[in-house]
Amino acid sequence: MTGDITFTMIKPTAVAKGYTGKIIDQIIAGGFKIKAMKYTRLTKQEAEKFYAVHKERPFYDSLTTFMSSGPIFAAILEKDNAVQAYRDFIGATNPADAVEGSIRKLYGTDLQANAVHGSDSDENAQIESNFFFSERERY
């Protein structure tokens, strides 16, 4: 069974370049409803906890350093089959391979600074959403 929520973050480089409003507008135009959103900054330790699944990967340290390097926007999005719909919508992880017009093609600069994070499963969408938002913060 597929879920109706997914989790996303607008990453530090996209926030610093002023792309937040354009990305949010594109998400809404794509039929996603924002159920929760916050502007925040991860500490290195929080980034390490969030990305703990990648701890043994060679990119773990650079990823957690990058994700704690500046503010991010975290959001819970709602749509039918949200995880797959959002992953299709944002484009390939590498912006060079992403479909024209997708968020990562438009606003990503490289594999790490690819503008947005998107949950990769319904289970992770719940875990990631719970990492950032209490039930009281969801609408």
Stockholm file with secondary structure:
# STOCKHOLM 1.0

chainA/1-139         MTGDITFTMIKPTAVAKGYTGKIIDQIIAGGFKIKAMKYTRLTKQEAEKFYAVHKERPFYDSLTTFMSSGPIFAAILEKDNAVQAYRDFIGATNPADAVEGSIRKLYGTDLQANAVHGSDSDENAQIESNFFFSERERY
#=GR chainA/1-139 SS CCCSEEEEEECHHHHHTTCHHHHHHHHHHTTCEEEEEEEECCCHHHHHHHTGGGTTSTTHHHHHHHHTSSCEEEEEEECTTHHHHHHHHHCCSSGGGSCTTSHHHHHCCSSSSCSEEECSSHHHHHHHHHHHCCGGGCC
#=GC SS_cons         CCCSEEEEEECHHHHHTTCHHHHHHHHHHTTCEEEEEEEECCCHHHHHHHTGGGTTSTTHHHHHHHHTSSCEEEEEEECTTHHHHHHHHHCCSSGGGSCTTSHHHHHCCSSSSCSEEECSSHHHHHHHHHHHCCGGGCC
//
